[in-house]
Amino acid sequence: MIEVFKTNVQEAAQSRMIVARLLEHFPNGAINFDLEDCDKILRIYAASISNKKIIELLNSYGFQCEVLL
């Protein structure tokens, strides 16, 4: 399963911290950011993905996150 999110993450250091936290919840997933994209894309590849959990986690760190349709 692949999910794509629009975020407001701006810096590589922020993205690395978020990826590390997300990997705690999705240890077998592949997670990356495309900070060059205007939507600051977060991509998650995992067998099972909880959009709500991902959005809540990013929100808890002060970032906006929404599913990109």
C-alpha distances in whole Angstrom, upper triangle without the diagonal:
4,7,10,13,17,19,23,23,25,26,25,26,24,21,22,23,19,17,19,19,15,15,18,15,12,14,12,10,11,12,14,17,18,22,23,21,23,21,20,16,14,11,8,6,6,6,7,7,11,12,15,15,14,17,19,19,20,22,24,25,26,23,22,18,17,14,14,15
4,7,10,14,16,20,19,22,23,22,23,22,18,19,20,17,15,18,18,14,15,18,15,12,15,13,10,9,10,11,13,15,18,20,18,20,17,16,13,10,7,6,5,7,8,9,8,11,11,15,15,13,15,18,18,18,20,22,23,24,21,19,16,14,11,11,12
4,7,10,13,16,17,20,21,20,22,20,16,18,19,15,14,17,17,13,14,17,15,13,16,15,11,11,10,11,12,13,16,18,16,17,14,14,10,8,6,5,7,9,11,10,8,9,8,12,12,10,12,15,15,15,17,19,20,20,17,16,12,10,8,8,9
4,7,10,13,14,17,18,18,20,18,15,17,18,15,14,17,17,14,16,18,17,15,18,17,13,12,10,10,10,11,13,15,12,14,10,10,7,6,5,7,9,12,14,14,11,12,10,13,14,11,11,15,15,14,16,19,19,19,15,14,10,9,6,6,8
4,6,10,11,14,16,16,18,15,13,16,16,13,13,17,16,13,16,18,17,16,19,19,15,14,11,11,9,10,12,14,12,12,8,8,6,5,6,8,12,14,17,15,12,12,9,11,12,9,9,13,13,11,13,16,16,15,12,10,6,5,4,5,8
4,7,9,12,14,15,18,15,13,16,17,14,15,18,17,15,18,21,19,19,22,22,18,17,14,12,10,10,10,12,10,9,5,6,5,6,9,12,15,18,20,19,16,15,12,14,15,12,10,14,14,11,12,16,15,14,10,8,6,5,6,6,9
4,6,9,12,13,15,11,10,14,14,11,13,16,16,14,17,19,19,19,21,22,19,17,14,12,9,10,9,12,10,10,6,5,6,7,11,13,17,19,22,20,17,16,13,14,14,11,9,12,12,9,10,13,12,11,7,5,4,7,9,9,13
4,6,10,12,13,10,10,14,14,12,14,17,17,16,19,21,21,21,24,25,22,20,16,14,11,11,9,12,11,9,7,6,9,10,14,16,20,22,25,24,20,19,16,17,17,14,12,14,14,10,10,13,11,10,6,6,7,10,12,13,16
4,6,8,10,7,7,10,11,9,11,14,14,14,17,19,19,20,21,23,20,18,14,12,9,10,7,11,11,11,9,6,9,9,13,15,19,21,24,23,20,20,17,18,17,14,13,14,13,9,11,13,10,9,7,8,9,12,14,15,18
4,7,9,7,8,11,12,12,14,16,17,17,20,22,22,23,24,25,22,20,16,13,10,10,7,9,10,10,10,7,10,12,15,18,21,24,27,27,23,23,21,22,21,17,16,18,17,13,14,16,13,12,10,11,12,15,17,17,21
4,5,5,6,9,10,11,12,15,16,17,19,21,22,22,23,24,22,19,16,13,10,11,8,10,12,13,13,10,12,13,16,18,21,24,28,27,24,24,22,23,22,18,18,20,17,14,16,17,14,13,12,14,15,18,20,20,23
4,5,5,6,9,10,10,12,14,15,16,19,20,20,20,22,19,17,13,11,9,10,8,10,13,15,14,11,12,12,15,17,19,22,26,26,23,24,22,23,22,18,19,20,17,15,18,18,15,16,14,16,16,19,20,20,24
4,5,5,6,9,10,11,13,14,16,17,19,20,20,22,20,18,15,13,11,13,11,14,16,18,17,14,15,14,17,18,21,23,26,26,24,24,23,23,21,18,19,20,16,14,17,17,13,14,13,16,17,20,22,23,26
4,5,5,6,9,10,11,12,14,16,17,18,19,21,19,17,14,12,10,12,11,14,16,16,15,12,13,12,15,16,19,21,25,24,21,21,19,20,18,15,15,16,13,11,13,13,10,11,10,13,14,17,19,20,24
4,5,5,6,9,10,10,12,14,16,16,17,18,15,14,10,8,7,9,8,12,13,15,13,10,10,9,11,13,16,18,22,21,18,19,17,19,17,13,14,16,13,10,13,14,11,13,11,13,13,16,17,17,21
4,5,5,6,9,10,11,13,15,15,15,17,15,13,10,9,9,12,11,15,16,18,17,13,13,11,13,14,16,18,21,21,19,20,19,20,18,15,16,17,14,12,16,16,13,15,14,16,16,19,20,20,24
4,6,5,6,9,10,11,13,14,15,17,15,14,12,11,11,14,14,18,19,20,18,15,15,13,15,15,18,18,22,21,19,19,18,19,16,14,15,15,12,10,14,13,10,13,12,15,15,18,20,21,25
4,5,5,6,9,10,11,12,13,16,13,13,9,10,10,13,13,17,17,18,16,13,13,10,12,12,15,16,19,18,15,15,15,15,13,10,11,12,9,7,11,11,8,11,10,12,12,15,16,18,21
4,5,5,6,9,10,10,10,12,10,9,6,7,8,12,13,17,17,19,17,13,12,9,10,9,12,13,17,16,14,15,15,16,14,11,13,14,11,10,14,14,12,15,13,15,14,16,17,18,21
4,6,5,7,9,10,9,12,11,11,9,10,12,16,16,20,21,23,20,17,16,13,14,12,14,15,18,17,16,16,17,18,15,12,15,15,12,12,15,15,13,16,15,17,16,19,20,21,25
4,5,5,7,9,10,13,12,12,10,12,13,17,18,21,22,23,21,18,17,13,14,13,15,15,17,16,14,14,15,15,12,10,12,12,8,9,13,11,10,14,13,16,15,17,18,21,24
4,5,5,6,8,10,9,10,8,10,12,16,17,20,20,22,19,16,15,11,11,9,11,11,14,13,11,11,12,12,9,7,11,11,8,9,13,12,12,15,14,15,13,15,16,18,21
4,5,5,5,7,7,8,8,11,13,17,19,22,22,24,21,19,17,13,12,10,11,10,13,13,12,13,14,15,12,11,14,15,12,13,16,16,15,18,17,19,17,18,18,20,23
4,6,6,9,10,12,11,14,17,20,22,25,25,27,24,21,20,16,16,13,14,13,14,14,13,13,15,16,12,11,15,14,11,13,16,15,15,18,18,20,18,20,20,23,25
4,6,9,9,12,11,14,17,20,22,25,25,26,23,21,19,15,15,12,13,11,12,10,9,10,12,12,9,9,13,12,10,13,15,14,15,18,18,19,17,18,18,21,23
4,6,5,8,9,13,15,19,21,24,24,26,23,20,18,14,12,9,9,7,9,8,8,10,12,13,11,10,14,14,12,14,17,17,17,20,19,20,17,18,17,19,22
4,6,8,10,13,17,20,22,25,25,28,25,22,20,16,15,11,11,9,10,11,11,13,16,17,14,13,17,18,15,17,20,20,20,23,21,23,20,21,21,23,25
4,7,10,13,17,20,23,25,25,28,25,23,20,16,14,11,9,7,8,10,11,14,16,18,16,15,19,20,18,19,22,22,22,25,24,24,22,22,21,22,24
4,6,10,13,16,19,22,21,24,21,19,16,13,10,7,5,4,7,9,9,12,14,16,14,13,16,18,16,17,20,21,20,23,21,21,18,19,17,19,20
4,7,11,13,16,19,19,21,19,17,14,11,8,6,5,7,10,12,11,14,15,18,16,14,17,19,17,17,20,21,20,23,20,21,18,18,17,18,20
4,7,10,13,16,16,18,16,13,11,7,6,5,6,9,12,13,11,14,13,16,14,11,14,16,14,13,17,18,17,19,17,17,15,16,15,15,18
4,7,9,12,12,15,13,10,8,6,5,7,9,12,16,16,14,16,15,18,17,13,15,18,15,14,17,19,17,18,16,16,14,15,15,15,18
4,6,9,9,12,10,7,5,4,6,9,12,15,19,19,16,17,16,18,17,14,15,17,15,13,16,18,16,17,14,14,12,14,14,13,16
4,5,6,9,8,6,5,7,8,12,14,17,21,21,19,20,18,21,20,16,17,20,18,16,18,21,19,19,15,15,14,15,15,13,16
4,5,7,8,5,6,8,11,14,17,21,24,24,21,22,20,22,21,17,17,20,18,15,18,20,17,17,14,14,13,15,16,15,18
4,6,8,7,8,11,13,17,19,23,26,27,24,25,23,25,25,21,21,23,22,19,21,23,21,20,17,17,16,18,18,16,19
4,5,5,6,10,12,16,18,22,25,25,22,23,20,23,23,19,19,22,21,18,20,23,21,20,16,15,14,15,15,13,15
4,6,8,12,14,18,21,24,27,27,24,24,21,23,23,20,19,22,21,18,19,22,20,19,15,14,14,14,15,12,15
4,5,9,12,15,18,21,24,23,20,20,17,19,20,16,15,18,18,15,16,19,18,16,13,11,10,10,11,9,12
4,7,10,13,17,20,23,22,19,19,17,18,19,15,14,17,16,13,15,18,16,15,11,10,10,11,12,11,14
4,6,10,13,16,20,19,16,17,14,17,17,13,13,16,16,13,15,18,17,16,13,11,9,10,10,8,12
4,7,10,13,16,16,13,14,12,14,14,10,11,14,13,11,14,16,15,15,12,11,9,10,9,9,13
4,7,10,13,13,11,13,11,15,14,11,13,16,15,13,16,19,18,19,15,15,12,12,10,10,12
4,6,10,10,8,10,10,13,12,10,12,15,14,13,17,18,18,19,17,16,13,13,11,12,14
4,7,9,8,11,12,15,15,12,15,18,17,17,20,22,21,23,20,20,16,16,14,14,16
4,5,6,10,12,15,13,12,16,18,16,17,21,22,22,24,22,21,18,18,15,17,18
4,7,10,13,16,15,14,18,19,19,20,23,24,25,27,25,24,21,20,17,19,19
4,7,10,12,11,12,15,16,16,18,20,21,22,24,22,22,18,18,15,17,18
4,6,9,8,8,11,13,13,14,17,18,19,21,19,18,15,14,12,14,16
4,5,5,6,9,10,11,13,14,15,17,19,17,16,13,12,11,14,16
4,5,5,6,8,10,11,12,14,16,17,15,13,10,9,7,11,13
4,5,5,6,9,10,10,12,15,15,14,13,10,9,10,13,15
4,6,5,6,9,10,10,13,14,13,13,11,11,12,15,18
4,5,5,6,9,10,11,13,11,11,8,9,10,13,16
4,5,5,6,9,10,11,9,8,5,7,8,12,15
4,6,5,6,9,10,9,9,8,10,12,16,18
4,5,5,7,9,9,10,9,12,14,17,20
4,5,5,7,5,7,6,10,12,15,18
4,5,5,5,6,7,10,13,16,19
4,5,7,9,11,14,16,19,23
4,6,9,11,14,17,20,23
4,7,10,13,17,19,22
4,6,10,13,15,19
4,7,11,12,16
4,7,9,12
4,6,9
4,6
4
